[in-house]
Amino acid sequence: MSTETIKTGPLVGVRVIEMGTLLAGPFCGQLLGDFGAEIIKVEPPKQGDPMREWGQEKSHGMSLWWPVVARNKKSVTLNLRQPEGQAIARQLITKADILLENFRPGTLEKWGLGYEELRKINPGLIMVRVSGFGQTGPYSKRAGFGAVGEAMGGLRYVCGDPSTPPSRMGISIGDSLAATFACIGALSALHYRDQTGQGQIVDSAIYEAVLNMMESLVTEYDKAGYIRERQGAILPNVAPSNVYPTSDGKLILIAANQDTVFKRLTEAMGQTDLAADPRYATHSARGANQAELDGIISEWTKTIAAERLEQLMDDYGIPSGKIYRAPEMLADPHFQARHAIVSTEHPRFGELRMQNVAPKLSLTPGSVRSPAPDLGQHNKEIYQGLLGFTDERMAQLGASGTI
């Protein structure tokens, strides 16, 4: 096998029609596009995806979130509520491998774009459907944003400090998880289609994606009656594993909960007697005396500057890391060496830095190849180049508000 890097990505040749808006559907499209798939994003004429306006920070009147979630995509405008727009959508879908959508269940069926209709014109079509509660069940028709999925999937209850109500994680994790599971489903369905020629539906529900990340939470209750509670920064009954203060006002996470690692931590601290103390000598004992042990470690860490403390942890082979924000990520040499953050050129923003593609593939790595598109930027390329529309047809569709 050649070891030469193939830069186009492993999904080159796969065509995806993305009809999703906001985050869950578009993030799945971002993941597929990052690895080489052609993503044709269908947006409502004039207004486009609301993600074009979302985000706390804006520049040039545009969201700074949009360039990340819409990278490697092509934008066409199409009014899916018009019969003519629905007919054009069917033409696009006949030339697609994957249709990606995150409307409320039943919406595409109402527009004549349900899977049973579409499989007649494209038997190999993979229809990826992302929704709050899935395509079936008594809640399927409910509106279901990511926050609701996080709440009902169990994540919100265990997030935050025990003295406060359940907390948000600070990112739209429910949407992103549903998108990630949708991507896994799409790739699995592609493999099956390559073997059989048959397409299928990928049904990714936000609450189920969150539920699947909840470790043994359900089983613990089912067999032991145990309900996990909010624990703040600690890992319950696993110590030491916490965030500790430093002399220069920074925070560092230290995870030294294994017996051998804890012994090395006591050596670094110059307090080797702690490793032999019955209160801390075993995993169970440290868990039972977690708060007291964290207090001892905190008293020590706050006498040392963060850089020195991190180096000391590394010298003793103790897992640790400073609590990073964006500035620290951009300055970190490891991030730089692995190109974890990539610089891209945008026609309006200029140079933009954002997270690179993950995971890294040795032979067919993904890449950020093109910036987020303007609304309808690729109408001519797709409608005329792919579907063969004439100039006259394009003018008529524009005048009718179809595109």
BAMI-777120 format. One record per residue (C-alpha): residue in three letters; x, y, z negated. Coordinates in nm, 3 decimals, padded with zeros to 5 digits. Example, Ala and Ser with C-alpha at 12.3 -4.5 7.8 and 13.67 -1.06 7.14 Angstrom:
<sites>
SITE     r         x         y         z
SITE   ALA    01.230   -00.450   -00.780
SITE   SER    01.367   -00.106   -00.714
</sites>
This chain:
<sites>
SITE     r         x         y         z
SITE   MET    00.000    00.000    00.000
SITE   SER    00.126    00.345    00.085
SITE   THR    00.211    00.565   -00.212
SITE   GLU    00.155    00.882   -00.013
SITE   THR   -00.107    01.101   -00.176
SITE   ILE   -00.430    01.130    00.021
SITE   LYS   -00.550    01.481   -00.054
SITE   THR   -00.903    01.463    00.080
SITE   GLY   -01.039    01.264   -00.215
SITE   PRO   -01.196    00.919   -00.241
SITE   LEU   -01.549    01.035   -00.150
SITE   VAL   -01.460    01.197    00.181
SITE   GLY   -01.728    01.104    00.434
SITE   VAL   -02.006    01.092    00.173
SITE   ARG   -02.276    01.354    00.232
SITE   VAL   -02.488    01.479   -00.057
SITE   ILE   -02.797    01.698   -00.032
SITE   GLU   -02.818    01.885   -00.361
SITE   MET   -03.164    02.018   -00.444
SITE   GLY   -03.096    02.072   -00.812
SITE   THR   -03.090    02.406   -00.990
SITE   LEU   -02.935    02.540   -01.307
SITE   LEU   -02.698    02.287   -01.460
SITE   ALA   -02.785    01.916   -01.479
SITE   GLY   -02.820    01.852   -01.106
SITE   PRO   -02.553    02.100   -00.992
SITE   PHE   -02.292    01.965   -01.234
SITE   CYS   -02.342    01.617   -01.089
SITE   GLY   -02.292    01.776   -00.746
SITE   GLN   -01.976    01.944   -00.871
SITE   LEU   -01.835    01.612   -00.988
SITE   LEU   -01.908    01.442   -00.655
SITE   GLY   -01.775    01.740   -00.460
SITE   ASP   -01.457    01.751   -00.664
SITE   PHE   -01.370    01.406   -00.531
SITE   GLY   -01.430    01.489   -00.168
SITE   ALA   -01.801    01.446   -00.099
SITE   GLU   -01.965    01.702    00.129
SITE   ILE   -02.219    01.883   -00.088
SITE   ILE   -02.495    02.067    00.100
SITE   LYS   -02.672    02.275   -00.162
SITE   VAL   -03.032    02.364   -00.074
SITE   GLU   -03.141    02.693   -00.234
SITE   PRO   -03.460    02.900   -00.218
SITE   PRO   -03.431    03.188    00.033
SITE   LYS   -03.342    03.530   -00.111
SITE   GLN   -03.319    03.419   -00.477
SITE   GLY   -03.095    03.111   -00.476
SITE   ASP   -03.002    02.899   -00.775
SITE   PRO   -03.053    03.088   -01.105
SITE   MET   -02.700    02.976   -01.199
SITE   ARG   -02.578    03.254   -00.970
SITE   GLU   -02.686    03.493   -01.247
SITE   TRP   -02.623    03.287   -01.562
SITE   GLY   -02.337    03.327   -01.805
SITE   GLN   -02.238    03.576   -02.072
SITE   GLU   -01.970    03.741   -01.863
SITE   LYS   -02.021    03.875   -01.514
SITE   SER   -01.803    04.036   -01.252
SITE   HIS   -01.906    04.204   -00.928
SITE   GLY   -02.266    04.152   -01.038
SITE   MET   -02.222    03.774   -01.028
SITE   SER   -02.198    03.505   -01.294
SITE   LEU   -01.853    03.373   -01.377
SITE   TRP   -02.009    03.032   -01.439
SITE   TRP   -02.126    03.001   -01.078
SITE   PRO   -01.775    02.977   -00.926
SITE   VAL   -01.710    02.667   -01.138
SITE   VAL   -02.034    02.473   -01.089
SITE   ALA   -02.066    02.563   -00.718
SITE   ARG   -01.708    02.499   -00.609
SITE   ASN   -01.659    02.264   -00.313
SITE   LYS   -02.019    02.319   -00.197
SITE   LYS   -02.197    02.452    00.110
SITE   SER   -02.508    02.665    00.069
SITE   VAL   -02.814    02.661    00.292
SITE   THR   -03.141    02.835    00.224
SITE   LEU   -03.468    02.646    00.265
SITE   ASN   -03.819    02.700    00.134
SITE   LEU   -03.923    02.355    00.016
SITE   ARG   -04.272    02.477   -00.063
SITE   GLN   -04.351    02.529    00.305
SITE   PRO   -04.443    02.234    00.528
SITE   GLU   -04.184    02.343    00.782
SITE   GLY   -03.920    02.358    00.510
SITE   GLN   -04.016    02.008    00.398
SITE   ALA   -03.983    01.882    00.755
SITE   ILE   -03.634    02.031    00.780
SITE   ALA   -03.544    01.873    00.446
SITE   ARG   -03.640    01.535    00.588
SITE   GLN   -03.413    01.597    00.886
SITE   LEU   -03.125    01.674    00.652
SITE   ILE   -03.196    01.367    00.443
SITE   THR   -03.179    01.136    00.744
SITE   LYS   -02.812    01.237    00.772
SITE   ALA   -02.733    01.205    00.401
SITE   ASP   -02.598    00.934    00.175
SITE   ILE   -02.727    01.086   -00.148
SITE   LEU   -03.015    01.315   -00.236
SITE   LEU   -02.959    01.484   -00.573
SITE   GLU   -03.247    01.661   -00.749
SITE   ASN   -03.351    01.771   -01.096
SITE   PHE   -03.705    01.902   -01.049
SITE   ARG   -03.976    01.800   -01.291
SITE   PRO   -04.087    01.445   -01.199
SITE   GLY   -04.360    01.448   -00.937
SITE   THR   -04.248    01.771   -00.769
SITE   LEU   -04.079    01.608   -00.470
SITE   GLU   -04.371    01.368   -00.431
SITE   LYS   -04.602    01.669   -00.413
SITE   TRP   -04.389    01.804   -00.129
SITE   GLY   -04.393    01.474    00.061
SITE   LEU   -04.031    01.406   -00.033
SITE   GLY   -04.076    01.113   -00.270
SITE   TYR   -03.845    00.815   -00.247
SITE   GLU   -04.099    00.584   -00.086
SITE   GLU   -04.142    00.830    00.201
SITE   LEU   -03.772    00.904    00.235
SITE   ARG   -03.656    00.543    00.236
SITE   LYS   -03.865    00.487    00.550
SITE   ILE   -03.648    00.735    00.739
SITE   ASN   -03.323    00.650    00.556
SITE   PRO   -03.322    00.299    00.404
SITE   GLY   -02.972    00.346    00.266
SITE   LEU   -03.055    00.668    00.082
SITE   ILE   -02.950    00.695   -00.281
SITE   MET   -03.183    00.930   -00.464
SITE   VAL   -03.029    01.068   -00.782
SITE   ARG   -03.295    01.209   -01.012
SITE   VAL   -03.199    01.401   -01.326
SITE   SER   -03.475    01.508   -01.565
SITE   GLY   -03.542    01.565   -01.932
SITE   PHE   -03.724    01.240   -02.002
SITE   GLY   -03.683    01.025   -01.691
SITE   GLN   -03.920    00.938   -01.409
SITE   THR   -04.144    00.707   -01.613
SITE   GLY   -04.299    00.697   -01.959
SITE   PRO   -04.549    00.918   -02.142
SITE   TYR   -04.309    01.216   -02.163
SITE   SER   -04.190    01.204   -01.803
SITE   LYS   -04.401    01.499   -01.687
SITE   ARG   -04.289    01.722   -01.974
SITE   ALA   -04.056    02.012   -01.912
SITE   GLY   -03.725    01.895   -02.055
SITE   PHE   -03.428    02.127   -02.087
SITE   GLY   -03.090    02.009   -02.210
SITE   ALA   -03.146    02.149   -02.560
SITE   VAL   -03.456    01.931   -02.602
SITE   GLY   -03.266    01.624   -02.486
SITE   GLU   -02.990    01.700   -02.737
SITE   ALA   -03.249    01.729   -03.013
SITE   MET   -03.444    01.412   -02.931
SITE   GLY   -03.134    01.214   -02.834
SITE   GLY   -02.999    01.257   -03.186
SITE   LEU   -02.709    01.494   -03.127
SITE   ARG   -02.844    01.816   -03.276
SITE   TYR   -02.926    01.656   -03.612
SITE   VAL   -02.565    01.552   -03.674
SITE   CYS   -02.402    01.877   -03.551
SITE   GLY   -02.306    02.156   -03.787
SITE   ASP   -02.244    02.204   -04.158
SITE   PRO   -02.467    02.013   -04.401
SITE   SER   -02.567    02.343   -04.564
SITE   THR   -02.721    02.477   -04.242
SITE   PRO   -02.991    02.365   -03.998
SITE   PRO   -02.883    02.153   -03.699
SITE   SER   -02.645    02.339   -03.469
SITE   ARG   -02.585    02.371   -03.098
SITE   MET   -02.244    02.251   -02.983
SITE   GLY   -02.154    02.574   -02.802
SITE   ILE   -02.182    02.423   -02.452
SITE   SER   -02.470    02.274   -02.255
SITE   ILE   -02.362    01.923   -02.337
SITE   GLY   -02.700    01.754   -02.280
SITE   ASP   -02.720    01.872   -01.921
SITE   SER   -02.356    01.785   -01.858
SITE   LEU   -02.391    01.436   -02.002
SITE   ALA   -02.699    01.364   -01.792
SITE   ALA   -02.509    01.486   -01.486
SITE   THR   -02.210    01.268   -01.571
SITE   PHE   -02.428    00.957   -01.612
SITE   ALA   -02.603    01.050   -01.286
SITE   CYS   -02.265    01.061   -01.116
SITE   ILE   -02.176    00.716   -01.254
SITE   GLY   -02.509    00.588   -01.127
SITE   ALA   -02.455    00.742   -00.784
SITE   LEU   -02.113    00.581   -00.747
SITE   SER   -02.248    00.245   -00.863
SITE   ALA   -02.535    00.268   -00.615
SITE   LEU   -02.291    00.362   -00.337
SITE   HIS   -02.090    00.047   -00.406
SITE   TYR   -02.406   -00.166   -00.393
SITE   ARG   -02.520    00.001   -00.072
SITE   ASP   -02.182   -00.067    00.087
SITE   GLN   -02.240   -00.437    00.016
SITE   THR   -02.609   -00.462    00.109
SITE   GLY   -02.706   -00.152    00.308
SITE   GLN   -02.983   -00.081    00.055
SITE   GLY   -03.029    00.249   -00.123
SITE   GLN   -03.200    00.295   -00.458
SITE   ILE   -03.309    00.546   -00.721
SITE   VAL   -03.072    00.662   -00.995
SITE   ASP   -03.288    00.783   -01.286
SITE   SER   -03.080    00.985   -01.535
SITE   ALA   -03.271    01.127   -01.832
SITE   ILE   -03.109    01.390   -02.050
SITE   TYR   -03.228    01.242   -02.379
SITE   GLU   -03.099    00.896   -02.278
SITE   ALA   -02.761    01.035   -02.174
SITE   VAL   -02.728    01.196   -02.517
SITE   LEU   -02.856    00.880   -02.689
SITE   ASN   -02.587    00.675   -02.517
SITE   MET   -02.319    00.888   -02.682
SITE   MET   -02.453    00.834   -03.033
SITE   GLU   -02.222    00.543   -03.116
SITE   SER   -02.381    00.307   -03.374
SITE   LEU   -02.630    00.563   -03.509
SITE   VAL   -02.941    00.359   -03.423
SITE   THR   -02.792    00.025   -03.524
SITE   GLU   -02.676    00.162   -03.859
SITE   TYR   -03.030    00.260   -03.942
SITE   ASP   -03.181   -00.056   -03.796
SITE   LYS   -02.971   -00.292   -04.004
SITE   ALA   -02.859   -00.087   -04.303
SITE   GLY   -03.118    00.190   -04.336
SITE   TYR   -02.835    00.444   -04.305
SITE   ILE   -02.908    00.784   -04.149
SITE   ARG   -02.612    00.990   -04.036
SITE   GLU   -02.611    01.346   -04.166
SITE   ARG   -02.430    01.664   -04.072
SITE   GLN   -02.077    01.657   -04.206
SITE   GLY   -01.915    01.973   -04.070
SITE   ALA   -01.553    01.929   -03.968
SITE   ILE   -01.484    01.601   -04.145
SITE   LEU   -01.514    01.243   -04.024
SITE   PRO   -01.726    01.090   -04.303
SITE   ASN   -01.538    00.842   -04.523
SITE   VAL   -01.233    00.867   -04.297
SITE   ALA   -00.952    01.074   -04.447
SITE   PRO   -00.754    01.271   -04.390
SITE   SER   -00.914    01.389   -04.067
SITE   ASN   -01.003    01.755   -04.086
SITE   VAL   -00.918    02.109   -03.989
SITE   TYR   -00.663    02.272   -04.217
SITE   PRO   -00.550    02.636   -04.266
SITE   THR   -00.200    02.768   -04.195
SITE   SER    00.001    03.054   -04.339
SITE   ASP   -00.054    03.269   -04.027
SITE   GLY   -00.432    03.240   -04.034
SITE   LYS   -00.466    02.971   -03.768
SITE   LEU   -00.629    02.630   -03.789
SITE   ILE   -00.484    02.290   -03.711
SITE   LEU   -00.655    01.954   -03.690
SITE   ILE   -00.467    01.669   -03.854
SITE   ALA   -00.580    01.307   -03.819
SITE   ALA   -00.373    01.085   -04.050
SITE   ASN   -00.636    00.840   -04.167
SITE   GLN   -00.453    00.511   -04.096
SITE   ASP   -00.243    00.378   -04.383
SITE   THR    00.089    00.400   -04.198
SITE   VAL    00.014    00.744   -04.058
SITE   PHE   -00.097    00.872   -04.398
SITE   LYS    00.229    00.748   -04.546
SITE   ARG    00.420    00.950   -04.286
SITE   LEU    00.209    01.255   -04.370
SITE   THR    00.303    01.226   -04.737
SITE   GLU    00.669    01.211   -04.632
SITE   ALA    00.625    01.526   -04.424
SITE   MET    00.459    01.692   -04.722
SITE   GLY    00.736    01.583   -04.960
SITE   GLN    00.467    01.418   -05.174
SITE   THR    00.529    01.048   -05.118
SITE   ASP    00.368    00.967   -05.452
SITE   LEU    00.030    01.025   -05.287
SITE   ALA    00.072    00.712   -05.074
SITE   ALA    00.101    00.498   -05.386
SITE   ASP   -00.174    00.675   -05.581
SITE   PRO   -00.474    00.436   -05.617
SITE   ARG   -00.705    00.722   -05.519
SITE   TYR   -00.540    00.751   -05.176
SITE   ALA   -00.349    00.428   -05.115
SITE   THR   -00.614    00.259   -04.900
SITE   HIS   -00.854    00.363   -04.629
SITE   SER   -01.156    00.309   -04.853
SITE   ALA   -01.000    00.497   -05.143
SITE   ARG   -00.915    00.795   -04.927
SITE   GLY   -01.270    00.799   -04.793
SITE   ALA   -01.413    00.795   -05.143
SITE   ASN   -01.186    01.083   -05.251
SITE   GLN   -01.199    01.274   -04.924
SITE   ALA   -01.273    01.621   -05.059
SITE   GLU   -01.001    01.604   -05.323
SITE   LEU   -00.744    01.481   -05.073
SITE   ASP   -00.837    01.750   -04.820
SITE   GLY   -00.787    02.009   -05.092
SITE   ILE   -00.434    01.882   -05.163
SITE   ILE   -00.342    01.886   -04.794
SITE   SER   -00.491    02.232   -04.742
SITE   GLU   -00.286    02.374   -05.028
SITE   TRP    00.023    02.245   -04.851
SITE   THR   -00.064    02.343   -04.491
SITE   LYS   -00.148    02.703   -04.582
SITE   THR    00.214    02.757   -04.681
SITE   ILE    00.338    02.677   -04.327
SITE   ALA    00.293    02.866   -03.999
SITE   ALA    00.096    02.686   -03.729
SITE   GLU    00.383    02.640   -03.483
SITE   ARG    00.612    02.497   -03.751
SITE   LEU    00.335    02.274   -03.886
SITE   GLU    00.253    02.135   -03.544
SITE   GLN    00.621    02.060   -03.481
SITE   LEU    00.650    01.892   -03.820
SITE   MET    00.348    01.672   -03.742
SITE   ASP    00.506    01.576   -03.410
SITE   ASP    00.839    01.497   -03.576
SITE   TYR    00.664    01.254   -03.810
SITE   GLY    00.438    01.102   -03.545
SITE   ILE    00.115    01.237   -03.691
SITE   PRO   -00.171    01.320   -03.448
SITE   SER   -00.247    01.691   -03.468
SITE   GLY   -00.343    01.990   -03.260
SITE   LYS   -00.426    02.356   -03.301
SITE   ILE   -00.784    02.470   -03.246
SITE   TYR   -00.774    02.615   -02.895
SITE   ARG   -00.969    02.888   -02.721
SITE   ALA   -00.924    02.987   -02.357
SITE   PRO   -00.612    03.203   -02.425
SITE   GLU   -00.432    02.913   -02.591
SITE   MET   -00.528    02.676   -02.309
SITE   LEU   -00.390    02.911   -02.045
SITE   ALA   -00.062    02.951   -02.232
SITE   ASP   -00.004    02.587   -02.322
SITE   PRO    00.291    02.423   -02.138
SITE   HIS    00.125    02.081   -02.137
SITE   PHE   -00.187    02.220   -01.968
SITE   GLN    00.045    02.385   -01.715
SITE   ALA    00.256    02.076   -01.651
SITE   ARG   -00.050    01.863   -01.578
SITE   HIS   -00.228    02.139   -01.383
SITE   ALA   -00.527    02.102   -01.614
SITE   ILE   -00.625    02.456   -01.517
SITE   VAL   -00.611    02.552   -01.152
SITE   SER   -00.596    02.892   -00.981
SITE   THR   -00.829    02.938   -00.686
SITE   GLU   -00.897    03.225   -00.450
SITE   HIS   -01.244    03.373   -00.427
SITE   PRO   -01.341    03.634   -00.166
SITE   ARG   -01.501    03.860   -00.428
SITE   PHE   -01.331    03.775   -00.756
SITE   GLY   -00.979    03.730   -00.623
SITE   GLU   -00.777    03.477   -00.820
SITE   LEU   -00.989    03.266   -01.052
SITE   ARG   -00.861    03.020   -01.308
SITE   MET   -01.082    02.728   -01.408
SITE   GLN   -01.058    02.367   -01.524
SITE   ASN   -00.914    02.133   -01.262
SITE   VAL   -01.065    01.804   -01.148
SITE   ALA   -01.063    01.514   -01.394
SITE   PRO   -00.975    01.232   -01.410
SITE   LYS   -00.655    01.227   -01.205
SITE   LEU   -00.630    00.962   -00.932
SITE   SER   -00.281    00.867   -00.818
SITE   LEU   -00.361    00.806   -00.450
SITE   THR   -00.684    00.994   -00.379
SITE   PRO   -00.700    01.282   -00.629
SITE   GLY   -00.987    01.524   -00.629
SITE   SER   -00.929    01.893   -00.566
SITE   VAL   -01.085    02.237   -00.563
SITE   ARG   -01.092    02.299   -00.190
SITE   SER   -01.338    02.584   -00.140
SITE   PRO   -01.490    02.861   -00.352
SITE   ALA   -01.854    02.885   -00.453
SITE   PRO   -02.054    02.987   -00.145
SITE   ASP   -02.265    03.293   -00.085
SITE   LEU   -02.636    03.226   -00.056
SITE   GLY   -02.707    03.071    00.284
SITE   GLN   -02.343    03.098    00.388
SITE   HIS   -02.354    02.768    00.574
SITE   ASN   -02.695    02.798    00.742
SITE   LYS   -02.544    02.815    01.088
SITE   GLU   -02.296    02.535    01.029
SITE   ILE   -02.558    02.295    00.894
SITE   TYR   -02.874    02.387    01.085
SITE   GLN   -02.707    02.445    01.419
SITE   GLY   -02.396    02.230    01.390
SITE   LEU   -02.550    01.930    01.212
SITE   LEU   -02.918    01.947    01.309
SITE   GLY   -02.878    02.113    01.649
SITE   PHE   -03.114    02.408    01.599
SITE   THR   -03.105    02.677    01.869
SITE   ASP   -03.058    03.047    01.808
SITE   GLU   -03.426    03.097    01.883
SITE   ARG   -03.527    02.837    01.625
SITE   MET   -03.301    02.997    01.365
SITE   ALA   -03.457    03.338    01.432
SITE   GLN   -03.808    03.193    01.400
SITE   LEU   -03.723    03.019    01.072
SITE   GLY   -03.575    03.336    00.935
SITE   ALA   -03.877    03.542    01.031
SITE   SER   -04.118    03.294    00.870
SITE   GLY   -03.921    03.288    00.543
SITE   THR   -03.842    02.919    00.582
SITE   ILE   -03.467    02.980    00.558
</sites>
